[in-house]
């Protein structure tokens, strides 16, 4: 469940910035192997999404590139106006990250296999060499 803070607060008027929040939550998981705001119940998770600050990916995964982290944190901003306005602008931001072409496909596959065994997840993305 990757509800945006405004959805978690029960607001009915949401726009594409809610989608960028959700994609940021997916990217957070891909980088850290953890979901943002994991709590015991869905109600606690939604309350945390609405009120708490997310733990920076680099605190959970020190090798997370700072430019990737900045994109993810902007996606996860509480205020919709602070997020990317649409998925196209989010895509452009990720395309500008220094690590975008750093890994050949074979190395990325090896890395995913190694990390999935280490953290117990099937799907994570490579960060950098």
C-alpha positions in Angstrom: 0.0 0.0 0.0 1.7 3.2 -1.2 -0.9 5.8 -0.2 0.2 9.4 -0.3 -0.2 11.5 2.8 -3.2 13.3 1.4 -4.9 9.9 0.7 -3.9 8.6 4.1 -5.6 11.7 5.6 -8.8 10.9 3.7 -8.7 13.8 1.2 -10.6 13.0 -1.9 -9.0 15.5 -4.3 -5.7 14.1 -5.3 -3.7 14.5 -8.5 -0.6 13.2 -10.3 1.6 14.2 -7.4 0.0 11.5 -5.4 1.2 9.0 -8.0 4.8 10.5 -7.8 4.6 9.8 -4.0 3.6 6.2 -4.6 6.5 5.8 -7.2 8.8 7.3 -4.6 7.7 4.7 -2.1 8.5 2.0 -4.6 11.9 3.5 -5.4 12.6 3.7 -1.6 11.9 0.0 -1.3 14.1 -0.8 -4.3 17.0 1.1 -2.8 16.7 0.2 0.8 14.8 -3.2 0.8 12.3 -1.7 3.2 9.0 0.1 2.8 8.8 3.6 4.2 6.7 3.9 7.3 6.3 0.2 8.0 4.1 -0.3 11.0 2.1 -3.1 12.7 -1.2 -2.1 11.2 -2.4 -0.4 8.0 -4.0 2.4 10.2 -0.6 3.0 11.9 1.1 3.0 8.6 -1.3 5.6 7.1 -0.9 7.8 10.2 2.9 7.6 9.9 2.7 8.5 6.2 0.5 11.5 7.1 2.6 12.8 10.0 6.1 11.4 10.2 9.3 12.2 8.3 10.7 9.3 6.3 14.1 7.9 7.3 16.6 8.9 4.6 17.5 6.0 2.3 21.3 6.6 3.0 20.7 5.8 6.7 19.4 2.4 5.8 21.7 1.9 2.8 24.9 4.0 3.0 25.8 3.3 -0.6 22.7 5.0 -1.9 23.8 7.7 -4.2 22.9 11.2 -3.0 21.2 12.3 -6.2 19.0 9.2 -6.2 18.2 9.8 -2.5 17.3 13.4 -3.3 14.8 12.3 -6.0 13.2 9.8 -3.7 12.9 12.2 -0.8 11.3 14.8 -3.1 8.8 12.2 -4.2 8.0 11.4 -0.5 7.5 15.0 0.5 4.5 15.5 2.7 3.2 18.6 0.7 2.1 17.7 -2.8 3.4 21.0 -4.2 6.9 20.0 -3.1 6.9 16.7 -5.1 7.5 16.3 -8.8 4.4 17.5 -10.6 4.0 14.5 -12.9 5.7 11.2 -13.8 7.5 12.8 -16.8 9.3 15.2 -14.5 10.1 12.4 -12.1 11.5 10.4 -15.0 13.7 13.3 -16.1 15.1 13.6 -12.6 16.0 9.9 -12.4 17.6 10.2 -15.9 19.9 12.9 -14.6 21.3 10.7 -11.7 24.9 9.9 -12.2 24.4 6.1 -11.7 21.9 5.8 -14.5 24.2 3.9 -16.8 26.7 2.5 -14.3 25.8 -1.1 -14.4 25.7 -3.6 -17.3 22.6 -5.9 -17.2 24.6 -9.0 -16.3 26.2 -7.3 -13.3 22.9 -5.9 -12.2 21.3 -9.4 -12.3 24.2 -10.8 -10.2 23.8 -8.0 -7.7 20.0 -8.5 -7.4 20.6 -12.2 -6.7 23.2 -11.5 -4.1 21.1 -8.8 -2.3 17.9 -10.9 -2.5 19.6 -13.6 -0.6 21.1 -11.2 1.9 17.9 -9.2 2.6 15.3 -11.7 1.8 13.6 -9.8 -1.0 13.2 -10.9 -4.6 13.3 -7.5 -6.3 15.8 -4.8 -5.6 17.8 -2.6 -8.0 21.5 -2.0 -8.2 22.7 1.3 -6.9 26.3 1.9 -8.1 29.6 0.2 -8.7 
